[in-house]
Amino acid sequence: MLDLSIKITLVVIALSMGITVYRLIKGPDAPDRILALDTLYVTAVALLIVLGIYDGSPIYFEAALLIALMGFVGTVALSRYLARGDVMD
């Protein structure tokens, strides 16, 4: 039963990533694209966690942690650049 649930979850996450990539490409302006990138890294973290549960390997969880950290820093940097025109003070 868990195997079927994981496969359904992977399909839903892949569908979510596809929709997010569409918004990233089609987005009308920069804030929409930044939000799409933020959503894309969150779904990538979810994908890695589900794959880690399915495979039973802890390396997926470490990769998910690194992507979450880098995604957060990237989102903050892009938002600051968009708001002020520079990243550093």
N, C-alpha and C positions, 0 to 999 in steps of 0.2 A: 504494500500500500504506500509506503514511504517513497518507493521508487517512482510510482506513478505521480505522486504529488510533486516530487522534485522535477520530473519532466514537464509537467504542466507549468510549474513555476518558471522554469527556464524559457519556455515558449512565451509566457507573459512578459518576462523581463526583456527578451529579445524584441518583442513587439513594441515595448515601451522605448527601448533604445532606438528602434527604427523611427518611431514618431518624433523622438527628441532630435535625431540627426536631421530629419526633415525641417524641424523648426530652426535648427542651427543654420541650415543652408538658406531657408526661405525667410527667416526672421526679418521683419520690416526695419528694425533699427538695432543699435548696439546693445541696449539693455535686454532686449529679448534674446539676443545671441549669448550674452553672459549668463542669463538665467538658463538657457538651454545647455550651456557647458556645465553649469552647476548641477543640473538634473542628470546630465550624462555621467558625471563622475559618481553621483549617488547611485545610479542604476548599475554602474560598473562595480561598485563596492558590493551591492546586493548580489550581483551575478557571481562574484568571487566567493562570497560567503556561502551561497547555495552550492557552488561547485566544491567548496571545501567540505561541506556536509556530505555531499554525494561521494566524493573521493576519499574522505577521511584523512586528508593530508593537512597538516598545520601551515604549510607554506602559503596556501590560499588566503588564510586569515592574516598573515603577515603582509602579503601583497595588498590586501584590502585596506589594512591600516595605513600603509604608505600612500596608497592612492587617495584615501580620505584626507590625510594630512596635506599632501601636495595640492589636492583639489581645493581645499579650504584656503590655503595661502594664495593660490592662483585666482580664486574668485575675489578675495579681498583686494589683491593687487589690481586686477582689472577694474573693479568697481571704483577704487581710488583714482585710477588713471582716468576713468570716464568722468568722474565728478570734478577732479581738480586739474587734470592735464599732466600730472606727474605722479610717480609712485612714492618717491622718497621726499621727506621734508627738506 
